[in-house]
Amino acid sequence: MAPKSILITGANRGIGLGLLKQFIKNKDVQIIIGTCRDPSNATELNSIKDTRVHILQLDIDCDDSIRKLGAEVEKLVGEDGLTVLINNAGIFVPYDIDGEKSRSTLIRQLETNTISTVLITQELLPLLKRAAAKNRGEGYSINRSAIINISSTAGSITKIDASYNIPLVAYRMSKSALNSFGKSCSVDLAKYHILVTTFCPGWVKTDMGGANGKLEIDDATKTLSDNILILGDAHHGAYLNADLTVIPN
């Protein structure tokens, strides 16, 4: 068993692209949708030759783009709805509390990592509900309907310490807010039996993670994708590492 359809935001590079490549290996997944801001420049994503893969344009900070995405996804998934939404797209904007004040920088970080994720989820929620309604029973399953938010241990208030000598305050705030959103969704959407789980993929060598990351993209996304595909009741509302161990809030 596997989810019929999966949509990944920010699929043109890094973890998003890595996840898409991993899910392609599962022949039971019938529709794989990858979004990015500029598909014409997504060279590696466009090089993937698999009829199940659909590349859609999405600027996550543009409401009109989000609305257009909803209409395009509905055309692809039809009456079956969207099985899995993976909210992966995000940015890292350095912000030092001991540096210059910048309201616009703080807003930009929160808008992209948190507010845009909320709006994308709301846009696609009718399709997620449609997928969930196709299955009977009271349980949660990745094969029924699910929202997966890609967060970070940086969003854990408990784990904030001096381990990273970089200006993380705005990024931490955005991911803590994203974690709160995920937990709220798990409560508010429980009546529809939509699974909601938040993941930290680890410190990965991506454009955002930098060259000092501890994990290669292929290794990190294999662990993450394998465990996404086994999510069920026990993981609903959870905040997890890629290996399914719990992260404290």
Secondary structure, DSSP 8 states (H G I E B T S, - for coil): ---SEEEESSTTSHHHHHHHHHHHT-TT--EEEEEES-GGG-HHHHT---TTEEEEE--TT-HHHHHHHHHHHHHHHGGG---EEEE-------B-TTS---HHHHHHHHIIIIIHHHHHHHHHHHHHHHHHHTS-SS--BTTT-EEEEE--GGG-STT-SSS--S-BHHHHHHHHHHHHHHHHHHHHTGGGT-EEEEEE--SB-STTT-TT-SB-HHHHHHHHHHHHTT-BGGGTT-EEETTS-B---
